[in-house]
Amino acid sequence: MREELLILAESAITEEERVDFKREFSPEKKTAFWVETVKDIVAMANTNGGILIFGVNDDGSCSEYDCTPLLSFDPARITDQINKYTGVQFSEFQISEVVRSNGKFPAILVLPTRMPIVFCKVGSYEVEPSKQKTAFSVGTLYFRHGAKSEPASQADIANSFNRELGRVREEWLGNIRKVVEAAPGASVIISETSSSKTTVRLTRDPSAPAVRVKDLTETHPYRQTEVIKEIKKAVGRPIKFNGHDIRSIRHFENIGHASHPDFLHKPHELASPQYSESFVDFVSKRVLEDKEYLKKCRTSLRESKSA
């Protein structure tokens, strides 16, 4: 997906569903800039991903604005702005550099979200004295329609549902394929569950004793929004901490499903991660011991993306 979007951005001569040109990168304009940028990021995430290229006019030509500060911009600030208008800690994006025929341009590459994001706060800003423009309203759902980010249609909702259904179907077929391709003599054993415990067999022998393991909702009870709240509470003092920081910490500490199953669990490949109490303890301890810890993590992630 990332490589596909970068290739598309390099060759696009006009805006389209997955490509948007931004004349300037001007976070200092605050509300006006952020409202329009957040609208496009959310619409792309809801549709099928996309990329916003800064420093480019609507006709594809190079604008007069220097947008390179975006390359060193803290992605956590973008996540904060998205959260401000949606209540969602969306961080499935990355800041990249796009090489086009007329130069190099910074960009925000947006990955698709599984569940559509809805705006929970009005996005309005002043366009001239006593005149306001509303980019989106409370409860609205935005998708990309060609080169525009617009309110959802019935077809958008149906397409979003069908995309998610396709992902789930592909996962199911993958599991079925594993069964079909299993070695001769292997058997599939479905065991009953008792309370919140799951019974599994770690051998092909059906007469072997079953092993009872804890439900992972008990061992890894926190999803991203919840784990952020728990870490803030455990630190016990005000800190700037959001979904981007979770990604940064995971990169800095090499925390993944396979490397740290005690910290992180994904029920399946397409599922959102679930975090344990041990992860909360680990992060809060690091933050309390080192005031520069979160900054180090963010820097490490940013440098890995620019390498």
C-alpha positions as CSV (number, residue, x, y, z in Angstrom):
1,M,0.0,0.0,0.0
2,R,2.7,2.5,1.0
3,E,4.8,1.8,-2.1
4,E,1.8,2.0,-4.3
5,L,0.7,5.4,-3.0
6,L,4.3,6.8,-3.3
7,I,4.5,5.7,-7.0
8,L,1.0,7.2,-7.6
9,A,2.1,10.5,-6.0
10,E,5.3,10.7,-8.1
11,S,3.3,10.5,-11.4
12,A,0.0,12.2,-10.6
13,I,-0.6,15.3,-12.7
14,T,-4.0,16.1,-11.2
15,E,-5.8,15.4,-7.9
16,E,-7.8,12.3,-7.7
17,E,-9.4,10.0,-5.1
18,R,-6.1,9.0,-3.5
19,V,-4.0,12.1,-4.3
20,D,-4.6,15.6,-2.9
21,F,-2.4,18.7,-3.6
22,K,-1.8,21.2,-0.9
23,R,-0.4,24.6,-1.9
24,E,1.2,25.3,1.5
25,F,2.0,23.7,4.9
26,S,0.9,26.4,7.3
27,P,0.1,25.0,10.8
28,E,0.5,28.6,12.1
29,K,-2.9,29.4,10.5
30,K,-4.3,27.0,13.1
31,T,-8.0,26.4,12.6
32,A,-8.3,27.0,8.9
33,F,-5.3,24.9,8.0
34,W,-6.0,22.1,10.4
35,V,-9.8,21.7,9.7
36,E,-9.2,21.3,5.9
37,T,-6.2,19.0,6.4
38,V,-8.0,16.8,8.9
39,K,-11.0,16.6,6.7
40,D,-8.9,15.2,3.8
41,I,-6.9,12.8,6.0
42,V,-10.1,11.4,7.5
43,A,-11.8,11.1,4.1
44,M,-8.8,9.3,2.7
45,A,-8.6,6.9,5.6
46,N,-12.3,6.2,5.3
47,T,-12.1,5.5,1.6
48,N,-9.1,3.5,0.6
49,G,-6.0,5.4,1.9
50,G,-4.3,8.3,0.0
51,I,-1.5,10.8,0.1
52,L,-1.5,14.6,0.6
53,I,1.4,16.3,-1.3
54,F,2.4,19.7,0.0
55,G,3.9,22.5,-2.0
56,V,1.9,21.7,-5.1
57,N,-0.8,23.8,-6.8
58,D,-4.1,22.3,-8.0
59,D,-2.8,22.0,-11.5
60,G,0.2,20.0,-10.4
61,S,2.8,22.8,-10.7
62,C,5.2,23.8,-7.9
63,S,3.8,26.4,-5.5
64,E,5.9,29.3,-4.1
65,Y,5.7,28.0,-0.6
66,D,8.5,26.1,1.2
67,C,6.8,23.1,2.8
68,T,9.9,21.3,3.9
69,P,9.2,22.0,7.7
70,L,6.7,19.2,7.4
71,L,9.5,16.7,7.1
72,S,10.6,17.5,10.7
73,F,7.1,18.1,12.0
74,D,6.0,16.0,15.0
75,P,3.4,13.5,13.8
76,A,1.9,13.4,17.3
77,R,0.6,16.9,16.6
78,I,-1.3,15.7,13.6
79,T,-2.8,12.8,15.6
80,D,-3.8,15.4,18.3
81,Q,-5.7,17.5,15.7
82,I,-7.5,14.4,14.3
83,N,-8.4,13.4,17.8
84,K,-9.7,16.9,18.5
85,Y,-12.4,16.7,15.8
86,T,-13.1,12.9,15.8
87,G,-12.3,11.6,19.3
88,V,-10.1,8.9,17.6
89,Q,-6.4,8.5,18.2
90,F,-5.7,7.9,14.5
91,S,-2.0,7.5,13.7
92,E,-2.0,5.2,10.7
93,F,-0.1,7.7,8.6
94,Q,3.5,8.7,7.9
95,I,5.3,11.8,6.8
96,S,7.3,11.1,3.6
97,E,9.1,12.8,0.8
98,V,7.8,12.4,-2.8
99,V,10.1,12.9,-5.8
100,R,8.2,14.3,-8.7
101,S,9.4,15.6,-12.1
102,N,9.4,19.2,-10.9
103,G,11.1,18.6,-7.5
104,K,10.9,17.0,-4.1
105,F,7.8,17.5,-1.9
106,P,6.9,16.5,1.6
107,A,3.7,14.4,2.0
108,I,1.4,12.8,4.4
109,L,0.7,9.2,3.5
110,V,-2.6,7.9,4.9
111,L,-3.5,4.3,5.3
112,P,-7.1,3.0,5.2
113,T,-9.0,2.5,8.5
114,R,-11.1,-0.6,9.1
115,M,-13.9,1.3,10.8
116,P,-15.0,4.7,9.2
117,I,-14.1,7.7,11.4
118,V,-17.0,10.1,12.2
119,F,-16.5,13.8,13.1
120,C,-17.7,14.6,16.7
121,K,-16.9,18.3,16.6
122,V,-17.8,21.1,14.1
123,G,-14.9,22.1,11.8
124,S,-15.5,25.8,11.2
125,Y,-13.1,28.7,10.6
126,E,-13.3,32.4,9.7
127,V,-12.8,33.2,6.0
128,E,-13.4,36.9,6.4
129,P,-14.6,39.2,9.2
130,S,-18.0,38.0,10.4
131,K,-18.1,35.1,7.9
132,Q,-17.5,31.5,8.8
133,K,-17.0,28.4,6.6
134,T,-18.0,25.0,8.0
135,A,-15.9,22.2,6.5
136,F,-17.8,19.4,8.4
137,S,-20.4,19.1,11.1
138,V,-21.0,16.8,14.1
139,G,-22.0,13.3,13.1
140,T,-20.8,13.6,9.5
141,L,-18.9,10.9,7.7
142,Y,-16.6,11.9,4.9
143,F,-15.2,9.9,1.9
144,R,-13.3,10.8,-1.2
145,H,-15.3,11.5,-4.3
146,G,-12.8,12.0,-7.1
147,A,-10.6,14.9,-6.1
148,K,-13.0,16.1,-3.3
149,S,-13.6,15.1,0.3
150,E,-17.4,15.0,0.7
151,P,-20.2,13.7,3.0
152,A,-20.8,10.0,2.7
153,S,-23.3,8.5,0.3
154,Q,-25.1,5.2,0.6
155,A,-22.7,3.7,-1.9
156,D,-19.7,4.8,0.3
157,I,-21.1,3.0,3.3
158,A,-21.8,-0.1,1.2
159,N,-18.3,0.0,-0.3
160,S,-16.7,0.4,3.2
161,F,-18.7,-2.6,4.5
162,N,-17.7,-4.7,1.5
163,R,-14.0,-3.8,1.9
164,E,-14.0,-5.0,5.5
165,L,-16.0,-8.1,4.6
166,G,-13.4,-8.8,1.9
167,R,-10.6,-8.6,4.5
168,V,-12.4,-10.9,6.8
169,R,-13.2,-13.4,4.0
170,E,-9.6,-13.4,2.9
171,E,-8.5,-14.2,6.5
172,W,-11.1,-17.0,6.8
173,L,-10.0,-18.5,3.4
174,G,-6.4,-18.3,4.6
175,N,-7.2,-20.3,7.7
176,I,-9.2,-22.8,5.6
177,R,-6.3,-23.1,3.2
178,K,-4.0,-24.0,6.2
179,V,-6.4,-26.8,7.1
180,V,-6.6,-28.1,3.5
181,E,-2.8,-28.1,3.1
182,A,-2.2,-29.7,6.5
183,A,0.2,-32.7,6.6
184,P,-1.3,-36.1,6.3
185,G,-2.4,-37.4,9.7
186,A,-3.0,-33.9,11.2
187,S,-6.3,-33.3,12.7
188,V,-8.3,-30.2,13.7
189,I,-9.7,-30.3,17.2
190,I,-12.4,-28.0,18.4
191,S,-12.8,-28.0,22.1
192,E,-15.5,-26.5,24.3
193,T,-14.7,-23.4,26.4
194,S,-15.4,-23.2,30.1
195,S,-16.2,-19.7,31.5
196,S,-13.5,-17.3,30.2
197,K,-10.9,-20.1,29.7
198,T,-9.9,-21.6,26.4
199,T,-8.9,-25.3,26.1
200,V,-6.3,-26.2,23.5
201,R,-4.2,-29.2,22.5
202,L,-0.6,-28.8,21.7
203,T,-0.2,-32.0,19.8
204,R,-1.9,-34.0,17.0
205,D,-2.8,-36.7,19.4
206,P,-6.5,-36.3,20.3
207,S,-6.0,-38.4,23.5
208,A,-3.4,-36.0,24.8
209,P,-4.4,-33.8,27.8
210,A,-5.7,-30.4,27.1
211,V,-4.1,-27.3,28.3
212,R,-6.2,-24.5,29.7
213,V,-5.1,-20.9,29.1
214,K,-6.5,-17.6,30.2
215,D,-8.8,-15.6,28.0
216,L,-6.7,-12.9,26.3
217,T,-9.2,-10.2,27.2
218,E,-8.0,-10.8,30.8
219,T,-4.3,-10.9,30.1
220,H,-4.4,-8.1,27.5
221,P,-7.4,-6.0,28.4
222,Y,-6.5,-2.6,26.9
223,R,-7.0,-1.3,23.4
224,Q,-5.1,1.8,22.2
225,T,-7.5,4.4,23.6
226,E,-7.7,2.6,26.9
227,V,-4.0,2.0,27.3
228,I,-3.3,5.7,26.7
229,K,-5.6,6.6,29.6
230,E,-4.0,3.9,31.8
231,I,-0.5,5.1,31.1
232,K,-1.4,8.7,31.8
233,K,-3.0,7.7,35.1
234,A,0.0,5.6,36.1
235,V,2.4,8.4,35.4
236,G,0.4,10.6,37.7
237,R,1.3,14.0,36.1
238,P,0.2,15.7,32.9
239,I,2.0,14.4,29.8
240,K,1.4,14.8,26.1
241,F,0.7,11.2,25.1
242,N,-1.3,9.8,22.2
243,G,-1.5,7.0,19.6
244,H,1.6,8.2,17.8
245,D,3.6,7.8,21.1
246,I,2.4,4.1,21.3
247,R,3.8,3.5,17.8
248,S,7.0,5.3,18.7
249,I,7.6,3.3,21.9
250,R,6.9,0.0,20.0
251,H,9.5,1.0,17.4
252,F,12.1,2.2,19.9
253,E,11.7,-0.9,22.2
254,N,11.1,-3.4,19.3
255,I,7.7,-4.4,20.9
256,G,5.7,-6.6,18.6
257,H,3.2,-9.5,18.8
258,A,6.1,-12.0,18.3
259,S,8.9,-10.3,20.2
260,H,6.8,-9.3,23.3
261,P,3.7,-11.4,23.7
262,D,3.6,-10.4,27.3
263,F,3.0,-6.8,26.3
264,L,1.1,-7.0,23.1
265,H,-1.4,-9.4,21.5
266,K,-3.3,-9.3,18.1
267,P,-6.1,-11.8,18.0
268,H,-5.6,-12.1,14.2
269,E,-3.6,-10.2,11.5
270,L,-6.2,-7.6,10.8
271,A,-7.2,-7.0,14.4
272,S,-6.2,-4.0,16.5
273,P,-3.5,-4.7,19.1
274,Q,-4.5,-5.4,22.7
275,Y,-2.1,-4.4,25.6
276,S,-1.4,-5.9,29.0
277,E,-1.0,-4.4,32.4
278,S,2.7,-5.2,32.1
279,F,2.9,-2.9,29.1
280,V,1.3,-0.1,31.1
281,D,3.8,-0.7,34.0
282,F,6.8,-0.8,31.6
283,V,6.0,2.5,29.8
284,S,5.0,4.4,32.9
285,K,8.2,3.4,34.6
286,R,10.3,4.5,31.6
287,V,8.5,7.9,31.5
288,L,9.0,8.5,35.2
289,E,12.7,7.5,35.1
290,D,13.6,9.5,32.0
291,K,12.0,12.9,31.2
292,E,13.4,12.6,27.6
293,Y,12.1,9.1,27.0
294,L,9.1,10.0,24.9
295,K,11.1,12.5,22.9
296,K,13.8,9.8,22.2
297,C,11.1,7.4,21.0
298,R,9.5,9.9,18.7
299,T,12.9,10.9,17.2
300,S,13.8,7.2,16.7
301,L,10.6,6.6,14.7
302,R,10.9,9.8,12.7
303,E,14.5,9.0,11.7
304,S,13.6,5.5,10.7
305,K,11.1,6.8,8.3
306,S,13.5,9.3,6.7
307,A,16.3,6.8,6.4
